[in-house]
Amino acid sequence: MPHTIPPSLNTAALLQKYGLRPRKKLGQNFLQDPNILEKIVDIAEVSEEDTVLEIGPGLGSLTRHLAARAKKVIAVEIDSWIIPALESSLAGYANAEIINKDVLQIAPSEIISAPEYLVVANIPYYITSAIIRHLLENKPRAHRLVLTIQKEVAERICTPEGKKMSLLALSIQVYGKPEIVAKIPAGAFYPPPKVDSAVIRISLYDEPRIPTVLLDDFFRLAKAGFSQKRKNLRNALSTGLRLEKGQCESLLHNAGIDPRRRAETLDLKEWGELTEYWRKKK
């Protein structure tokens, strides 16, 4: 169904009008290129039936493009100083709701009543992993996440199994399949960031790849394993779990894993088997 593309915001003029400056400590780099904003909404496949959660709307550039297509947009903004400017940008969009809170301090269930929803956001780079983990580990989980993040972090998240995995990649890939779907030049932002950006799309599985009953133990093991990445798993788990090295060696052997391997070399299937043996041992 055709929709009206919102007129572009003049970011610099709007900031000046409200006596604002981008706040570095909040990672405020405002995405303002209308073509890229439209592309992000396309990638997210936003329809008129969708409820969308946006984190860090800033001045509302992306929010307006989302509201032009979605049934409802819930925009969570931590910066109280920017709220008046955001409200003025969204004055013509009755389906956009602003919540002035820290998204890490609220569960999705507190602000979203729809049975299914999407997350589409240009999230602050300095808390990328915290936000993603928060969204994935709390219910209800979104059907799909489309996030603009630092390119280097996006590449790490999308590391294929069999390559050197990070704890962040493992933590996300247990819930869904991530892929880089667009690159964004620094000039599309105001002010331009010093790093390149990318858009990732995470399509969530109906159920996590590790059984829900094992997830707490899985994350505890993974965090212990990655806590000292240069050490082999036997030593890293011994330190992280406060166990004798012999116990860790036996645990790893039972799961069919060489104790001399490092955490980054294990795939999700191996972490799952290790978690099952760890649970039985407990």
C-alpha positions as CSV (number, residue, x, y, z in Angstrom):
1,M,0.0,0.0,0.0
2,P,1.5,3.4,-0.9
3,H,2.7,5.6,1.9
4,T,3.8,9.2,2.2
5,I,7.5,9.7,2.7
6,P,8.1,12.2,5.5
7,P,9.9,15.4,4.7
8,S,13.5,15.5,5.8
9,L,14.4,17.0,9.2
10,N,17.0,19.7,9.3
11,T,19.0,18.2,12.2
12,A,21.4,21.1,12.8
13,A,18.6,23.7,12.7
14,L,16.4,21.7,15.0
15,L,19.2,21.3,17.6
16,Q,19.9,25.0,17.4
17,K,16.2,25.9,17.8
18,Y,16.0,23.9,21.1
19,G,19.5,24.9,22.3
20,L,20.8,21.4,22.0
21,R,24.1,19.8,21.1
22,P,24.7,16.1,20.3
23,R,25.8,14.4,23.6
24,K,28.9,12.2,23.1
25,K,28.3,10.3,26.3
26,L,24.9,9.2,24.9
27,G,26.4,8.3,21.5
28,Q,24.2,10.9,19.7
29,N,24.9,10.7,16.0
30,F,21.7,11.4,14.3
31,L,21.0,9.5,11.1
32,Q,19.4,11.9,8.7
33,D,19.8,10.7,5.1
34,P,16.1,10.1,3.9
35,N,17.1,7.5,1.4
36,I,18.8,5.4,4.0
37,L,16.0,5.9,6.5
38,E,13.5,4.6,3.9
39,K,15.9,1.7,3.2
40,I,16.0,0.7,6.8
41,V,12.2,0.6,7.0
42,D,12.1,-1.5,3.9
43,I,14.7,-3.9,5.3
44,A,12.5,-4.3,8.5
45,E,9.5,-5.0,6.3
46,V,7.3,-2.7,8.4
47,S,3.6,-3.0,7.6
48,E,0.5,-1.2,8.8
49,E,-0.2,-4.1,11.1
50,D,3.1,-3.8,13.0
51,T,4.0,-2.4,16.3
52,V,7.6,-1.2,16.3
53,L,9.9,-0.5,19.3
54,E,12.5,2.1,18.5
55,I,15.4,2.7,20.9
56,G,17.1,6.1,21.0
57,P,14.9,8.0,18.5
58,G,16.8,11.2,19.1
59,L,15.1,13.9,17.0
60,G,12.7,11.5,15.4
61,S,14.1,11.1,11.8
62,L,13.7,7.4,11.7
63,T,10.6,7.5,13.9
64,R,8.7,9.5,11.3
65,H,9.5,7.0,8.6
66,L,8.5,4.1,10.8
67,A,5.2,5.9,11.8
68,A,4.4,6.5,8.2
69,R,4.1,2.7,7.7
70,A,3.5,1.0,11.1
71,K,0.4,0.7,13.1
72,K,2.2,2.0,16.2
73,V,5.7,3.1,17.1
74,I,6.9,3.1,20.7
75,A,10.0,5.3,20.9
76,V,12.1,4.9,24.1
77,E,14.5,7.9,24.7
78,I,16.7,8.2,27.7
79,D,17.7,11.9,27.1
80,S,15.0,14.1,28.8
81,W,16.6,17.3,27.3
82,I,15.8,16.2,23.7
83,I,12.2,15.2,24.4
84,P,10.7,18.7,23.5
85,A,12.4,18.6,20.1
86,L,11.3,15.0,19.5
87,E,7.7,15.8,20.4
88,S,7.7,18.7,17.9
89,S,9.1,16.4,15.1
90,L,6.4,13.8,15.8
91,A,3.5,16.2,16.3
92,G,1.8,15.0,13.1
93,Y,2.1,11.3,14.0
94,A,-0.6,10.2,16.4
95,N,0.6,6.6,16.3
96,A,4.0,7.4,17.7
97,E,4.4,7.2,21.5
98,I,7.4,8.6,23.3
99,I,8.6,7.0,26.5
100,N,11.4,9.0,28.4
101,K,13.2,6.1,30.1
102,D,16.3,4.0,30.0
103,V,15.4,0.9,27.9
104,L,17.7,-1.2,29.9
105,Q,15.6,-0.5,33.0
106,I,12.3,-1.7,31.6
107,A,11.1,-5.0,30.2
108,P,9.4,-5.1,26.8
109,S,6.3,-6.5,28.5
110,E,6.0,-3.2,30.5
111,I,5.6,-1.1,27.4
112,I,4.4,-3.4,24.6
113,S,0.9,-5.0,24.6
114,A,1.0,-6.4,21.1
115,P,1.6,-10.2,20.8
116,E,4.3,-9.6,18.2
117,Y,6.5,-6.6,17.5
118,L,9.6,-5.5,15.6
119,V,12.6,-3.6,16.9
120,V,14.1,-1.0,14.5
121,A,16.7,1.4,15.8
122,N,19.9,3.3,15.4
123,I,21.2,2.3,18.8
124,P,24.0,4.0,20.7
125,Y,27.2,2.2,19.9
126,Y,28.7,2.2,23.4
127,I,25.9,0.0,24.7
128,T,25.2,-2.1,21.7
129,S,25.7,-5.5,23.3
130,A,23.8,-4.6,26.5
131,I,20.8,-3.5,24.5
132,I,20.7,-6.6,22.2
133,R,21.1,-8.9,25.1
134,H,18.4,-7.1,27.0
135,L,16.0,-7.4,24.1
136,L,16.8,-11.1,23.5
137,E,16.7,-12.3,27.1
138,N,13.5,-10.6,28.1
139,K,10.0,-11.6,26.9
140,P,8.1,-11.0,24.8
141,R,10.9,-11.2,22.3
142,A,10.6,-9.3,19.0
143,H,9.9,-11.2,15.8
144,R,12.8,-9.3,14.1
145,L,15.5,-6.8,15.0
146,V,16.9,-4.3,12.5
147,L,19.7,-2.3,14.1
148,T,22.2,0.3,12.9
149,I,25.4,-0.4,14.7
150,Q,29.2,0.0,14.4
151,K,30.4,-2.0,11.3
152,E,33.1,-3.8,13.2
153,V,30.6,-5.0,15.8
154,A,28.2,-6.0,13.1
155,E,30.9,-8.2,11.5
156,R,31.7,-9.8,14.9
157,I,28.1,-10.6,15.6
158,C,27.7,-12.2,12.1
159,T,30.8,-14.4,12.4
160,P,29.8,-17.8,10.9
161,E,30.1,-20.9,13.0
162,G,33.4,-22.6,12.5
163,K,35.2,-19.2,12.6
164,K,36.5,-17.5,15.8
165,M,33.2,-16.7,17.6
166,S,32.9,-14.0,20.2
167,L,30.7,-14.1,23.3
168,L,28.4,-11.5,21.7
169,A,28.0,-13.5,18.5
170,L,27.3,-16.7,20.5
171,S,24.8,-14.8,22.7
172,I,22.9,-13.6,19.6
173,Q,23.1,-16.6,17.4
174,V,21.5,-18.8,20.0
175,Y,18.3,-16.7,19.5
176,G,18.4,-15.8,15.8
177,K,20.2,-15.5,12.5
178,P,22.0,-12.2,12.1
179,E,23.1,-10.8,8.7
180,I,24.6,-7.5,7.5
181,V,22.1,-6.0,5.1
182,A,23.5,-2.5,4.5
183,K,26.5,-0.3,5.0
184,I,26.1,3.3,6.0
185,P,28.7,6.1,5.3
186,A,29.6,8.4,8.1
187,G,28.2,11.4,6.1
188,A,24.7,10.1,6.6
189,F,24.9,11.1,10.2
190,Y,25.0,14.4,12.0
191,P,27.6,14.8,13.4
192,P,29.5,12.1,11.4
193,P,30.8,9.3,13.6
194,K,34.5,8.3,13.5
195,V,33.6,4.7,12.7
196,D,31.8,3.1,9.8
197,S,28.2,1.8,10.4
198,A,26.2,-1.1,9.2
199,V,22.6,-2.3,9.4
200,I,22.1,-5.8,10.8
201,R,18.9,-7.8,10.6
202,I,18.4,-10.5,13.2
203,S,15.6,-12.9,12.4
204,L,14.6,-14.7,15.6
205,Y,13.9,-18.4,15.8
206,D,10.6,-19.6,17.3
207,E,12.7,-21.2,20.1
208,P,16.4,-20.7,21.1
209,R,18.9,-23.2,19.7
210,I,19.7,-24.1,23.3
211,P,16.7,-25.4,25.2
212,T,15.2,-22.7,27.4
213,V,15.7,-24.8,30.6
214,L,19.5,-24.8,29.9
215,L,20.0,-21.1,28.9
216,D,21.1,-19.9,32.4
217,D,23.7,-22.6,32.6
218,F,24.7,-22.0,28.9
219,F,25.4,-18.3,29.5
220,R,27.3,-19.1,32.8
221,L,29.5,-21.6,31.0
222,A,30.0,-19.3,28.0
223,K,30.9,-16.3,30.1
224,A,33.4,-18.4,32.1
225,G,34.9,-19.8,28.9
226,F,35.3,-16.3,27.3
227,S,36.5,-14.6,30.5
228,Q,40.1,-15.4,29.7
229,K,40.1,-15.8,25.9
230,R,43.8,-16.6,25.6
231,K,43.6,-19.6,28.0
232,N,42.4,-23.0,27.0
233,L,38.9,-24.1,28.1
234,R,40.1,-26.2,30.9
235,N,41.9,-23.3,32.6
236,A,39.3,-20.7,31.7
237,L,36.4,-22.8,33.1
238,S,38.4,-23.7,36.2
239,T,38.9,-20.0,37.0
240,G,35.4,-18.8,35.9
241,L,33.5,-21.6,37.6
242,R,35.9,-22.0,40.6
243,L,36.4,-25.7,39.9
244,E,39.5,-27.9,40.0
245,K,41.2,-28.2,36.7
246,G,40.7,-32.0,36.8
247,Q,36.9,-31.5,37.1
248,C,36.9,-29.2,34.1
249,E,39.0,-31.6,32.1
250,S,36.6,-34.5,32.9
251,L,33.6,-32.3,32.0
252,L,35.1,-31.4,28.6
253,H,36.1,-34.9,27.8
254,N,32.6,-36.2,28.6
255,A,31.2,-33.6,26.1
256,G,33.7,-34.7,23.5
257,I,35.7,-31.5,23.6
258,D,39.5,-31.3,23.7
259,P,40.3,-29.4,27.0
260,R,43.1,-27.6,25.1
261,R,40.7,-25.7,22.8
262,R,39.7,-22.1,23.3
263,A,36.2,-20.9,23.8
264,E,36.2,-19.0,20.5
265,T,36.5,-22.4,18.6
266,L,33.4,-24.0,19.9
267,D,30.1,-23.9,17.9
268,L,26.7,-23.7,19.4
269,K,26.1,-27.5,19.2
270,E,29.2,-28.1,21.2
271,W,28.3,-25.5,23.8
272,G,24.9,-27.2,24.1
273,E,26.4,-30.6,24.7
274,L,28.8,-29.1,27.3
275,T,25.9,-27.4,29.0
276,E,23.9,-30.7,29.2
277,Y,26.9,-32.4,30.9
278,W,27.4,-29.5,33.2
279,R,23.8,-29.6,34.3
280,K,23.9,-33.3,35.0
281,K,27.1,-32.8,37.0
282,K,25.4,-30.1,39.1
